[in-house]
Amino acid sequence: MQRKALFFTGLLASLVGVTAWAQKSATDGIAEYRAMLADGNPSELFEAKGEGLWKQKRGPNKASLERCDLGKGPGVVKGAFVELPRYFADTKKVQDLESRLLTCMETLQGFNAAEIAKTPFGRGEQASVTALATWIAGESRGLKFNLPQDHVAEKTMYEVGKRLFFARGGPHDFACASCHGEEGKRIRLQDLPKLTTNPGAGNGFGAWPAYRVSNGQMWGMQLRLNDCYRQQRFPYPLFGSDATVALGVYLGVNGKGGESIAPALKR
């Protein structure tokens, strides 16, 4: 009996060790795969498209976006991404990069922002917004996140975002915190960052827009957050909704001091 017990104990230990080795190898494999693709990140193509769209005279007004104010003054792009979402006096709203771009496309170029927001992802001017966001994010690559929290609306959105992050609901009783509220969680052998503190918040928030290798698509933060709601089996939020912007404020403020690596490469 003692020999059998020792045998099964040893077998169990071996199986546990093999499982841990397999998981570690899969994680390392994903990291190595990303490293191999990093030099030729397809997001560079979207960056080039975005820069062209920023300077091109388009829309009913035949105007460019070179006077668009992203928070640092008309036309200033460098450093804007790492301070968004933020409050804008002209709209009297807290806006993230993508919703702010819709405002500029409407006021400067004459596009209908509401119609663009309704357009399916990856089509028409929605694709233009993604390309613009990719280029603008790239102009702040390597800078530290420092979202403002001076205006009462910014502070309010942070608190709203915090409540949304921990709010449970849907058929599976999920919250954002179910996947991103503690260390050491993973899904499909992929590590999940803890988004309530650094470095997880900075690494997670600071990676989007990102190119998704698995489906060959460029995703901005709006799509990333909307898809999280879809996976939680929640109703799909509207593009640029207050809920997604509030979550962006919460994650961005938590990631203060983290380095932006966007546009990044994702599974």
C-alpha positions in Angstrom: 0.0 0.0 0.0 2.8 2.4 0.9 4.5 1.7 -2.4 1.3 2.4 -4.3 0.8 5.6 -2.4 4.3 6.7 -3.2 3.8 5.8 -6.9 0.6 7.8 -7.3 2.1 10.7 -5.4 5.1 10.7 -7.8 2.8 10.4 -10.8 0.6 13.3 -9.7 3.7 15.5 -9.1 4.9 14.6 -12.6 1.6 15.5 -14.2 1.5 18.8 -12.4 5.0 19.5 -13.5 4.2 18.6 -17.1 1.1 20.8 -17.1 3.0 23.8 -15.7 5.8 23.3 -18.2 3.2 23.1 -21.1 1.5 26.3 -19.9 4.8 28.1 -19.5 6.0 27.0 -22.9 2.7 28.2 -24.6 3.1 31.6 -22.9 6.7 31.8 -24.0 5.8 30.7 -27.5 3.2 33.5 -27.8 5.8 36.0 -26.6 8.4 34.7 -29.1 5.8 34.9 -31.9 5.0 38.5 -31.1 8.7 39.3 -31.0 9.3 37.8 -34.4 6.4 39.9 -35.9 7.3 43.1 -34.0 9.8 44.4 -36.5 7.2 44.2 -39.3 4.1 45.1 -37.2 1.3 45.5 -39.7 0.0 48.5 -37.7 2.7 50.5 -39.5 0.4 50.4 -42.6 -2.5 51.8 -40.6 -0.2 54.5 -39.1 0.8 55.6 -42.6 -2.9 55.7 -43.7 -3.8 57.7 -40.6 -1.2 60.3 -41.2 -2.4 60.7 -44.7 -6.0 61.0 -43.6 -5.0 63.7 -41.0 -3.5 65.9 -43.7 -5.9 65.1 -46.6 -8.7 67.6 -47.4 -11.9 65.5 -47.2 -15.6 65.5 -46.3 -18.3 68.0 -47.4 -16.1 70.9 -46.2 -13.0 69.7 -48.2 -10.9 70.3 -45.1 -8.1 68.5 -43.3 -7.8 67.6 -39.6 -4.7 69.7 -39.1 -6.6 72.2 -36.9 -8.1 69.4 -34.7 -7.6 70.1 -31.0 -6.8 66.8 -29.2 -6.2 68.6 -25.9 -2.8 70.2 -26.5 -3.9 72.9 -28.9 -5.0 72.9 -32.6 -2.9 70.5 -34.7 -0.7 69.3 -31.8 -0.5 65.5 -32.0 2.6 64.4 -30.1 1.8 63.8 -26.4 -2.0 64.0 -26.9 -2.6 60.3 -26.8 -1.1 59.8 -23.3 -3.4 62.5 -21.9 -6.7 61.1 -23.2 -9.5 60.7 -22.3 -9.9 64.3 -20.9 -12.5 67.1 -20.6 -13.1 69.4 -23.6 -14.7 72.7 -23.1 -16.2 73.0 -26.6 -18.2 69.8 -26.2 -18.5 70.0 -22.4 -17.7 66.3 -22.3 -14.9 64.0 -21.4 -13.8 62.3 -24.6 -11.4 59.6 -25.6 -9.3 59.7 -28.7 -11.8 58.1 -31.0 -14.8 60.1 -29.9 -12.7 63.3 -30.1 -11.8 62.5 -33.7 -15.5 62.2 -34.5 -16.0 65.7 -33.2 -13.2 67.1 -35.3 -14.4 65.2 -38.4 -17.8 66.7 -37.9 -16.9 70.3 -37.0 -13.9 70.6 -39.4 -14.7 68.3 -42.3 -18.5 68.3 -42.2 -19.0 64.5 -41.7 -22.0 63.3 -39.7 -20.4 62.0 -36.4 -23.6 60.1 -35.4 -23.7 58.2 -38.7 -20.0 57.3 -38.5 -20.6 56.0 -34.9 -23.4 53.7 -36.3 -21.2 52.4 -39.1 -20.1 48.8 -38.6 -16.5 48.4 -37.5 -14.0 48.3 -40.3 -16.2 49.9 -42.8 -16.4 53.4 -44.3 -15.3 56.2 -42.0 -15.1 53.9 -39.0 -12.0 52.5 -40.7 -10.7 56.0 -41.1 -11.2 56.7 -37.4 -9.2 53.5 -36.5 -6.4 54.5 -38.9 -6.3 58.0 -37.5 -6.2 56.8 -33.9 -3.4 54.3 -34.8 -1.2 57.1 -36.2 -1.9 59.5 -33.3 -1.1 56.8 -30.8 2.1 56.1 -32.5 3.2 59.7 -32.2 3.2 59.3 -28.4 5.0 55.9 -28.4 7.3 55.7 -25.4 5.7 58.6 -23.5 4.2 58.2 -20.0 0.5 58.2 -19.4 -0.6 61.2 -17.4 -4.4 61.7 -17.7 -5.7 64.9 -16.2 -8.0 64.8 -13.2 -8.4 68.5 -12.6 -12.0 69.0 -13.9 -14.9 67.8 -11.9 -16.2 65.9 -15.0 -12.9 64.0 -15.3 -13.1 63.0 -11.6 -16.7 62.0 -12.0 -15.9 59.8 -15.1 -13.1 58.1 -13.1 -15.6 57.1 -10.4 -18.2 56.0 -12.9 -15.5 53.9 -14.7 -14.5 52.4 -11.4 -18.0 51.3 -10.7 -18.5 49.9 -14.2 -15.2 48.0 -13.8 -16.5 46.1 -10.8 -20.2 45.9 -11.7 -21.3 42.3 -12.2 -24.2 41.4 -14.5 -25.3 39.5 -17.6 -26.1 35.7 -17.8 -22.7 34.8 -16.4 -22.6 37.4 -13.7 -19.3 38.8 -15.0 -17.5 42.1 -14.5 -14.4 43.5 -16.0 -12.8 42.7 -12.7 -13.6 39.0 -13.2 -10.7 38.8 -15.6 -8.7 41.8 -14.8 -9.1 42.4 -11.0 -6.3 40.3 -9.7 -2.8 38.9 -10.5 -2.1 35.6 -12.1 -5.2 35.1 -14.3 -5.1 33.8 -17.8 -7.4 32.8 -20.6 -6.6 30.5 -23.5 -3.0 30.4 -22.1 -2.7 34.2 -22.4 -1.9 36.2 -19.3 -4.5 38.8 -18.2 -3.1 42.0 -16.8 -4.5 43.3 -13.5 -5.9 46.7 -14.6 -6.5 48.3 -11.2 -2.8 49.1 -10.5 0.5 49.4 -12.4 2.2 47.9 -14.2 -0.9 46.0 -15.4 -3.0 49.1 -16.0 -0.3 50.8 -17.9 0.6 47.7 -20.0 -3.1 46.9 -20.7 -4.4 50.4 -21.5 -1.2 51.5 -23.1 -1.2 48.8 -25.8 -4.3 49.9 -27.8 -4.8 50.5 -30.7 -3.3 47.1 -31.6 -3.1 44.8 -34.5 -4.9 41.5 -33.9 -2.9 38.8 -35.5 -5.7 36.2 -35.1 -8.1 38.0 -37.3 -5.9 40.4 -39.2 -7.7 43.5 -37.9 -6.6 46.8 -36.3 -8.5 47.4 -33.1 -8.9 50.7 -31.3 -9.8 51.0 -27.6 -13.4 51.5 -28.4 -13.7 48.1 -30.2 -11.6 46.5 -27.5 -14.0 47.6 -24.7 -17.1 46.9 -26.8 -15.8 43.4 -27.4 -15.2 42.9 -23.7 -18.9 43.7 -23.1 -19.8 41.2 -25.8 -17.8 38.5 -24.2 -19.5 39.3 -20.9 -22.8 38.8 -22.8 -23.8 42.4 -22.1 -25.6 44.5 -24.7 -23.1 46.0 -27.1 -22.4 49.7 -26.1 -22.6 52.5 -28.7 -19.4 53.6 -30.2 -18.0 56.4 -28.0 -20.6 55.8 -25.3 -20.1 57.4 -21.9 -19.6 53.9 -20.5 -16.6 53.1 -22.6 -15.1 56.5 -22.2 -15.5 56.3 -18.4 -13.8 52.9 -18.4 -11.0 54.5 -20.5 -10.6 57.2 -17.8 -10.4 54.6 -15.0 -7.9 52.5 -16.8 -5.8 55.4 -18.0 -5.6 57.1 -14.6 -4.7 53.8 -13.0 -1.9 53.4 -15.6 -0.3 56.8 -14.8 3.4 56.6 -15.4 3.1 53.6 -17.6 4.7 53.8 -21.0 2.6 53.8 -24.2 3.6 51.0 -26.6 0.7 51.6 -28.9 0.1 50.6 -31.6 1.0 47.2 -30.3 0.7 43.6 -31.5 -1.9 41.3 -30.0 -3.0 37.6 -30.4 
